[in-house]
Amino acid sequence: MKFSYTQTFAKNADTVLKMFCDPAYHEKLQRALGALDYRQLEHSDDGKRFRIKCTYTVKSDVPLPGFAKKILGETSTVVQTETWDRTARKGEVIIEVKALPGSLRAQTAIADSAGGSTKTFNWEVTVKIPLIGGKLEDLIAGDIRSKIEPEQNAGRDLLKNY
């Protein structure tokens, strides 16, 4: 399943990208979104390329039917890797959910726009379970969509520090 959306910010792309390339931002963002047990696993930054890998526990923001609860559980342990190419202003988010055979990936980009900047997400959600994979993809995409506004609001609030 593929889907896209954008988020807008009131500061220019370089300032927003500076925030996205700050390890402290990632922890503050996940905690603001209700993540538990946040831990940074890896981090590298050579001034051109930024990479962070972290783990945390989240609860789905959408009601899960019985079959999905059996696979995903009430909470999910997530390993998230985010990378940014500062020159191209492009990145990638890879989310690995424990016990879920499949992948969640988003290609991201930040660009200047009227009055600030816009971050674009192009998601691809794949679940490799016969018969119910497509239904789980829909549920996961719905959960991601349910977090768009809270994530944007938290990011805008954190942007005040940059």
C-alpha positions as CSV (number, residue, x, y, z in Angstrom):
1,M,0.0,0.0,0.0
2,K,1.3,3.4,-0.9
3,F,0.2,6.8,0.3
4,S,1.5,10.3,0.7
5,Y,1.0,13.4,2.8
6,T,2.7,16.7,3.7
7,Q,3.3,18.7,6.8
8,T,4.0,22.4,6.9
9,F,6.2,24.5,9.1
10,A,6.5,28.2,9.7
11,K,10.4,28.3,9.3
12,N,12.5,27.7,6.2
13,A,13.7,24.3,5.1
14,D,17.2,24.7,6.4
15,T,16.0,25.5,9.9
16,V,13.5,22.6,9.9
17,L,16.2,20.2,8.5
18,K,18.5,21.3,11.3
19,M,15.8,20.2,13.8
20,F,15.3,16.9,12.0
21,C,19.1,16.3,12.2
22,D,19.2,16.8,16.0
23,P,19.1,13.5,18.0
24,A,17.4,15.4,20.9
25,Y,14.5,16.3,18.6
26,H,13.8,12.6,17.9
27,E,13.5,11.7,21.5
28,K,11.4,14.7,22.4
29,L,9.1,14.1,19.4
30,Q,8.5,10.4,20.3
31,R,7.9,11.2,24.0
32,A,5.4,14.0,22.9
33,L,3.6,11.3,20.9
34,G,3.4,9.0,23.9
35,A,6.2,6.6,23.1
36,L,7.5,4.5,26.0
37,D,11.0,3.2,26.7
38,Y,12.7,5.4,24.1
39,R,16.4,4.5,23.5
40,Q,18.8,5.8,20.9
41,L,20.6,2.8,19.4
42,E,22.9,4.5,16.9
43,H,23.7,8.0,15.6
44,S,26.0,9.4,13.0
45,D,26.4,12.8,11.4
46,D,29.2,14.0,9.2
47,G,27.6,17.3,8.3
48,K,26.3,16.1,5.0
49,R,24.5,12.9,6.0
50,F,22.6,12.3,9.2
51,R,21.4,8.9,10.6
52,I,19.7,7.9,13.8
53,K,18.3,4.6,14.9
54,C,16.1,4.3,17.9
55,T,13.7,1.9,19.6
56,Y,10.5,2.6,21.5
57,T,7.1,1.1,22.4
58,V,3.9,2.5,21.0
59,K,0.2,1.8,21.2
60,S,-2.0,1.9,18.1
61,D,-4.2,5.0,17.8
62,V,-6.8,3.1,15.8
63,P,-9.0,0.3,17.2
64,L,-7.6,-3.1,16.2
65,P,-9.9,-6.0,15.3
66,G,-9.2,-9.4,17.0
67,F,-7.0,-10.8,14.2
68,A,-4.8,-7.8,14.2
69,K,-4.4,-7.7,18.0
70,K,-3.2,-11.3,17.8
71,I,-0.4,-10.3,15.4
72,L,0.4,-6.8,16.6
73,G,-0.6,-6.9,20.2
74,E,-1.9,-3.9,22.3
75,T,1.5,-2.3,22.0
76,S,4.3,-2.6,19.5
77,T,8.0,-2.4,19.9
78,V,9.4,-0.3,17.1
79,V,12.9,0.1,15.7
80,Q,13.0,3.3,13.6
81,T,15.9,4.4,11.4
82,E,15.8,7.9,9.9
83,T,18.4,9.3,7.5
84,W,18.8,12.7,5.9
85,D,20.9,14.0,3.0
86,R,21.3,17.6,3.9
87,T,22.4,18.7,0.4
88,A,19.5,17.1,-1.4
89,R,17.1,17.8,1.6
90,K,15.9,14.2,1.2
91,G,15.6,11.4,3.7
92,E,14.1,8.1,4.5
93,V,12.3,6.6,7.5
94,I,12.3,2.8,8.0
95,I,10.2,1.4,10.7
96,E,10.5,-2.2,11.8
97,V,7.7,-3.5,14.0
98,K,8.6,-6.6,16.2
99,A,6.5,-9.6,15.1
100,L,5.3,-8.0,11.9
101,P,6.6,-9.7,8.7
102,G,6.8,-6.8,6.3
103,S,8.1,-3.2,6.0
104,L,7.1,0.4,6.6
105,R,9.2,2.9,4.6
106,A,8.8,6.5,3.8
107,Q,10.8,8.6,1.4
108,T,10.9,12.2,2.8
109,A,11.8,15.6,1.4
110,I,11.8,19.1,2.9
111,A,11.4,22.2,0.6
112,D,10.9,25.9,1.1
113,S,7.4,27.0,0.5
114,A,5.4,30.2,0.9
115,G,5.6,31.3,4.6
116,G,8.0,28.5,5.6
117,S,8.6,24.9,4.4
118,T,6.8,21.7,3.5
119,K,7.9,18.1,4.4
120,T,6.6,15.4,2.1
121,F,6.2,11.8,3.1
122,N,5.8,9.0,0.5
123,W,4.9,5.8,2.4
124,E,5.0,2.2,1.3
125,V,3.5,-0.3,3.8
126,T,4.0,-4.0,3.0
127,V,2.7,-6.9,5.2
128,K,3.7,-10.4,4.0
129,I,0.9,-12.5,5.5
130,P,-1.3,-14.4,3.1
131,L,-5.0,-13.5,3.1
132,I,-4.8,-10.8,5.8
133,G,-1.7,-8.8,4.7
134,G,-3.8,-6.2,2.8
135,K,-6.1,-5.7,5.8
136,L,-3.2,-5.2,8.1
137,E,-1.6,-2.7,5.6
138,D,-4.9,-0.7,5.7
139,L,-4.8,-0.7,9.5
140,I,-1.2,0.3,9.8
141,A,-1.7,3.1,7.2
142,G,-4.7,4.3,9.2
143,D,-2.6,4.3,12.3
144,I,0.1,6.4,10.5
145,R,-2.5,8.8,9.2
146,S,-4.0,9.2,12.7
147,K,-0.6,10.4,13.9
148,I,-0.1,13.0,11.1
149,E,-1.7,16.0,13.0
150,P,-0.3,15.2,16.5
151,E,3.2,14.7,14.9
152,Q,3.0,17.9,13.0
153,N,1.8,19.8,16.1
154,A,4.6,18.4,18.2
155,G,7.2,19.2,15.5
156,R,5.9,22.8,15.2
157,D,6.1,23.2,19.0
158,L,9.7,21.8,19.1
159,L,10.7,24.0,16.1
160,K,10.4,27.0,18.4
161,N,13.8,26.0,19.9
162,Y,15.6,26.2,16.5
